[in-house]
Amino acid sequence: MNFPESFFKKVLLEILQIDSPSGFTAKVTDKLKTYLDDMGIVSYYTRRGNLVATVQGASNKTVGISAHVDTLGLVVRGFNSDGTLSFSKIGGVILPTLDGEYCKIYTRWGDVYTGTILSKSPAGHVFGDAHDLSRDTQNMEVKLDEEIDSADGARQLGILPGDYICYDPKSEITEKGFIKSRFLDDKLSVAIILAALKYFKDNRITPANDISVIFSTHEEVGHGLSHMPDGICEFVAVDMGCIGDDLSCTEYDVSICAKDSGGPYDYELTTRLIKLAKAAGIQFAVDVYPSYSSDLTAAWRAGHDVKGALIGPGVAASHGMERSHMKAAVNAWELLMRYLT
């Protein structure tokens, strides 16, 4: 199987540039729908905004796959006396990594303002605690690129509490194959799934079973797949593989998760994926994730009776400035393709 590299890179870089924190995902799911439309795949939106598509297979058994397109982010919490904005986190943002990041503020009225996320002691020449002040929601703020110096000045721009603050993904694929960007969790997996669907279309391949494809929009806040279409008998979530401490995964592997904070994944299905990877010579790692949950965690907690497993490309520095490699993307794609065929 030949990985559709140019299509994958194009899709990945395009969707990384579309701001999409949990709950603010309509623009990116609309973009995903255009890819599906171009492939002749019919899709629809759920009330919560998930994008769902079905690919016809050779049997009437339905398997599910998912990746989440929502990302981490911030929202406006309030207005400081000097016109800067306080904020609240969406998901598990590592706040020290945001010190100095450029951002956009989207208002309810359609206006978009720019700014910078900064420590409240941002200047080493002025503030004695500039190097040591804790980078948290109490000690950080958004400085708007506007000539204002009061809370009323910020309010008069039409900014409201709850408005989304989206920061720069800073995306790049290097000549040596490294993929560097925020939000590889989980847009890297979204691009991998679309590359699998593209391969089916271009090579006129019918998968072994009907496939229900779900791009979820609230995974980072814990309820991405609390709703799942009827008829799915087993499910593979595609999400980033963890790297660090005693884990064996690297930026070149597809990770197969045996257990995360929600408990073990289905033993038979996980074993089947491990054997598929080993038989095909795919570079893989099997790990237990200490602080992690997936779309399947939400589905199980909502009461869905489906066996499930979790795989994904290895991603370093998760929830910060993330990095992976094309080898991890290809290995994850190859394992997913072997599962689906």
N, C-alpha and C positions, 0 to 999 in steps of 0.2 A: 504494500500500500504506500502510495506517494503522498506525503503530507502536503496540503495546499498552502505552502508557506506564504506566498505573496498575498493571498486572500486573508490569511490569518493575521499577518502584520497590519494590513490595511484596516481590518475590522478593529483590532485591538487598539491601535493608535487613535482611531476615530472615536470609539466609545470612551476611552480614557479622558478625552477632552470635553465630554459632556458631563456637566455637574449633576450628580444624582445621589445626594445623601438620602437615607431612609425617609420615605414619605414625600420626596421631591423628585420622582423618577420618571415622570411622564415623557420628558424629552428623550431620554435614552431608550425607553421601551418603544417609543414611536420609531426611533432609529432601528432598533432590532426588528421591528415589524417590517420595515422596508427590505431588510436582508431576506427575511422569510418570504415576503411577497415575490421578490426577484427569483427565489428558488421554487415558486409555485406551491409553497406550504401555507395552508390556511391556519390562521391563528386568531385568538380572541383575548380580551382583557377580562379579568375577574373584577369584582367590585372593589377589591383592595388594590388593584393595579397590577397584579401579576400578569405576565404574558404567557399564554398557553398555546401550544401547537401539537398537532398529531401527525406522525409519519406512518403510513401504512406499511405493515410488514407481511411476512409469509404465513403467519399464524394469527389466530384471534386472541392470543395471549398479549396482554399489554404490560410493558415495563416502563418505568418512569426514570427520567434523568432531570437534574436541575443544576442551575448555577444562580447565584444571586447577583443582581446588577446594582443593588443599592450599596452605598459606601458610607464611611464615617463622615461626620461633618459637625457643624455648630449651628446654633440659632441665637438670635439676639435675645438677651434676657432683660436688659435695661439700659439706662442712659446715665453716664457719669457726668459730673458737673462741668467737666472740661470739653464735653462733646464726644468723648470716646464711648464705645459700646461695651457693656459687659455681655458675657455669653454663657450658654449652657451647651454641654456636649451631646452629640448624637452618637451612641455607641462608644466603644472603648478606645477613644483617641488618646495617644501618648502625647500629652500637651507640650512637654519640653521640645519635641520635634517641630512644633508649630511656631516657636519663637522666631519672628522675622519673616514669616511667610506672607506673601501677597494673597489677597482674597477678594471675593465679590460678595456683595450683599444684595439679595433679590427681594424687592418689595412686593406687596400684594397688588400694587397699582401698575406693575410692569416696568418700573424703573430699576436699573442695576447700578449700584455704586461700587467703587473700588476702595481698597484700604489695605492695611497691614496689621497682622496679628503680632502684638508686642508684649513684652514684660512691662509692668508699671515702673520698673527701674531700668529703662532701655539704654542709658548712656553711661559708659564706663568712666567718662571724664567728670560726671556729675554726681551719680548715685553711688554711695559707698557699698551698697548691697547688690550692685548690678550683676556681679558674678555669682552671687550666692542666693539671691531671692528665689524661693520655690516657684516653679512654673506650674501654676494651677489656676483654676477659674477665679480665685480670689485675687490673684496677683498678675493676671494678664487681661488684655483689653484689645479692642479693634480700633485703630486710629484711621478715621476716614480721610480720603483724599478730597476734602472739602474745606472751604474757608469758614469754619465754625469753631466756636470756643465755649459752647454751653450745651446743656442737655436739650434746651428748647430748640437750638439750632439743628440738632440731629433729628428731633421730632418733626420739625418743619420740612425736612426732606421727604417725609412720608414713611419713614422707617417705623415699624411696629415690633413689639416683642413677638417672638416666634418667626420672624423673617429669617430665611436661611442665609448662612454664611458659608461659602464654598471656597476652599483654598486650592491653590495651584497644584495639579498632579505632577508636573515636571517630568514628563514621559520621554523615554529614549530607548531605542534598541541599538546597541553598539555594533560595530563591525565584527566583534568577536562573539556576538550572540547573546550578550547580557541584556536583560529586559529590566529597566530601571524606571520606577514610577510609584507614586502613591496609588492605592486602590487596585493593585494587582489582585488583592482580596476584594472582590472575586471576579473582576472583569477579565482577568487572564483565563479563567475557566469558561466564562461566557464565550470568548473568542474560540476556545478549543471546541466547545459544543457546536458552534456555528460552522467551524471547519469540518467537523464530522458530517453535518448535514450537507454541506457543500460537496464533500466527497461522494456521498450517496447520489446526489443529483447528477454531478458531472460524469460519473461512471455508471449510471443507471443501475445501481445496486439496490436490491430490496433487502432491508434488514430482516433478521430472523423473526422478530415479533413487532407488533404495533408499538410505537414509541410515543409516550406522552412527554413532551418537552416543556419544562416550566422555568421561566426566568422570574425569580422571585424578587420582591421589592422591599421587604422588611426583615431580612435575615439579621442585619447588624443590631437590631433592637429586639430580637428573640422570637418573632412570630412569622417568619418568612413563609413557611408551608403549613400554617395552622389549618388551611383549607387545601384539599387535594382532590382532583377529579376522581370520579368513581371508576372502578374497574381495574385499577393498577394493582398488580400482584406483588411486584418487587420494584425496588427503587435504588438508584445509585445517585447520590449527591456528589457533585463535582465542586470541590472547594479547595482552597490553598492547603498545601502540606506544610506542617510546622518544622522549623529548624532551630536547634539549640539544645543546651544542657546535654542530657543523655539520649537524645533522639538520634536516629541513624540517618534521617533524610538529609539530602543536600539539594543545592539549587539545580541539580541535573537529573534528579529522580522524579518518578511519579510516586507519591506517598499513598499507601493503603492504611487507613486508620482502623485499628482493631478496637479501640475504646477511646472515648473522650469524657468530658465532665458529665455527660448524660448517661453514661454506661456503655456496655459493649455493643458493637454493631453485629448484625446477623452473622453467626458463625459459619453457616454453610455458604452464604453468598460471598462473604469476605474470603473464605478459603478458595472458592471458585476463582475469584479475581487474582489471588496470589498465584494459583496454579496456571492461569492464563498468562500472567506476566512472565513467570518462570519458563514456561514452554516456548514462548515467543522470543525469549532473550531480551526482554524489556528491562531496562535499569529501574529497579523499584526498591522501596523501603517499606517495612511494616513498623508502625509506631503506635504508642499510646500518647494522646495529647492531654496535657495536664489541665489546661484552661481553655476550653474550646467547646462550642456547640455548633450544630449545623441545621440546615433546613429540615433534615430528618428528625432532629431532636424536637423541633416545633411540631412536626406532623405526629410523632408518637405521643407527645404530651396532649395533643388535641384529640387523641383517640383513634387515629387511623391504623387499621390492621394491615400493615404492609411490612414485608421483610426488607431490610435496607442495609446499604453499605456506603462508605465514604472514600473517595479517592481524590487526588488533585496534584498539581505540580508543586514541587518544593519552592517555597517563598521565604526569603530571609527578611528579618527586621519587620515582621508583620505589625500593622497598625502604625507604622512609622514610615520612613523612606524605604520602601520595599524593593527587593531585587530577586529576579529569577534568571533563567537561561532558556534559550530556545530548546535545548536538549530536554529540559523538564516538560516543556509544552508538548514536544513531539512524543515523549514517553507517555504522558497522560493521554494524549490523543490516540496513540496506538492501543493502549489498554482499553480505552473507551470503545474504540472501533471493534476490537475483538469481543468485547462483551456484547455489543449490539448485533454483531453478525454471527 
